[in-house]
Amino acid sequence: MGSSAKKKKDKKKDFQKPRLKVGKARPKPANFTDTSFRSKAIVLNQQSITTAAPSAISQLAHHVSLLSSRTDSQRRDSLSYLATAIATRPTNAPLQQPVSVLLPKVLPLTLDISNGVRAQLLKLLRALPPSDVEDHIGHVLLWIRAGITNLAADIRSSTSDMLAWALDCAGDALVSCAGGWVKTLKSLIIMQGWPIASTPQAWSSIKTSFGKPGSDLKSLAKSLHTMALFLQAGLHDNHHGEQGETISWGWPLNNVEQHMISRRSNCYAYLNLFGPPLDAESQIYEDRSDRQRVFAQKFQKAIERGLEAVKQEAGEVGRAAAGVQKVISDGMKDFDEMDCQ
């Protein structure tokens, strides 16, 4: 009995409120740690202080090396630093790192799973000088085609913005490089979910999916707008005004632009003198008439049939499809169908 009474008394101690006496402090808990001391000095191991800050070039090279980091935030911050450094450089000043060094490092991030990384990549690409990007547009186009045929809807959507940027920088060079016309057209058609074959059996069960149900129509309109920009760059005569000025010179300066030194860095690339043999899809089509002929033979029927199916959607998608149809009709109105025979 005495043992039982003692146990009850011990349990009651946990619930008894201590009585505080005047002039005495509250009792301290058993796990109390005294932090009232003050230290005169703090010693850090491996402490290093230097007055020489790293140069801008070394900082840029450091952030370029961090683009392959496994952390999404690190890749995003490095791209943000590079974009800011390039955009804020003095006018007419050369890049701290040449485009030939930057592009092989940043282009693989086209397929990055992080939306923030891809957004910063597009910001960096827009900060690059268009004249420097034009010589490397073929390498850029390889990653664009990989992005617009990716299974992830977010990557396809962000790559559409990247293709629009490339067309704005060097649209003529993009559609004229090796595989720039045929392969890119096939990738854009695959992105829409349209079969290239124009048979009714191929169109019997076509349903395009762009990810979330609420974003399907918006992504479809965006991809159609990108297709319109690409077709306009390849099918339209973008130098009509310049030719009109040269014709007004009169004799003996008629067609003098055809006898001048080309402005292209590799004006004989279409001959493929030193490259590997090109297949039918990797051919170079520098002339607008050649691109019109290939488009009429291989892609026009499939695209027009897909546009007719998309026009049934109302709103923004229908307007985007009508815009693509107008670009095709304006670009092919002066094409001679006898050339396709």
C-alpha positions, 0 to 999 in steps of 0.5 A: 500500500505504501508503494502505491501511495508513493507512485500516485504522489509522484504522478501528481507532481507532474501536474502541480503548479509550482508556487512562486515566491516574491523575490525569487526567479522562476526555476530553470528547466533541466535542459537549460543551456546558459548563453549569456557568455560573450566571446571576444573573437571567433576563429574560423578554420581555413579562412581566406581574405583577398583583395583581388576579385575575379575578373568578369571573364573568369566569372563568366567562365565559372557560370558556363561550367555550372550549366551542367549542374544537377541542381535546377536552381543552379542552372537557372541562376547561371543562365540568368547571370549570363543573360544579364552579363551579355545584355548589359555589356557596352555597346559594340563591345565583343562578347566575353565568351564567343558564341561558338563556346556558349551555344554548345553549353546552353543548347542542351538545356532546351530539353531541360525538365525545369520550366524556369531553366528553359525560360532563362535559356530563351532570355539568354538566346535573345540577348545574343547578337543575331549576326553571331548566331546566323553562322551556327543556325544549323546546330541550333536547329538540331536542338529545336527539332529535338524539342518540338518532337519531344513527348513533354508538352511544356518542352514543345511549347517552350521550343516553339518560342525558341524557333520563333526567336531563330526565325527572327534572328536568321530566317533565311539561313534557317530555311536554307541550311542542310535539313532546314526545310524538309526536316523542320517541316516534318517536325512541325507536322508531327508536332501538330499530330498530323500524318504526312500521308494524305490518305483518308485511313491515316486521318481516321483517328487523329487527335492532337494532345498538348498536355493538360486539357485546359491548355490544349487549344492555347498550345495548338494556336501557339504551334500554328503561329510558329508554323506560319512564321516558318512557312513565311520565311521559306515561301515568301520573297523576303528580298522583293524590295531590295531587288526593286531598288537594283532594277531601277539602276538601269543599264549597265547595272542590271542584275549587278547583285548577282555578280557581287561577292556573296554576304554568306560565310559559306556561299558554296555550302549547297555543293557539299564539297567537304561534308558527308553525303546528304540524303533527300531530307538533308538537302540544302534548298537555298532558292525559294522556287526549290522550297516551293516545289518540295512543299507542293510535292510533299507537304502542302496537301497534308498541311491543308487537310490538317488546317481544314480539320483545325478550322472547326475549332472556334476562337484563337485556334481557328484564327491561327489556322486561317493565318497559316492558310493565308501564308500558304496561299500568298507564298504559293500563288506565283508557283508554277504547278508544271514544275511539280510534274 
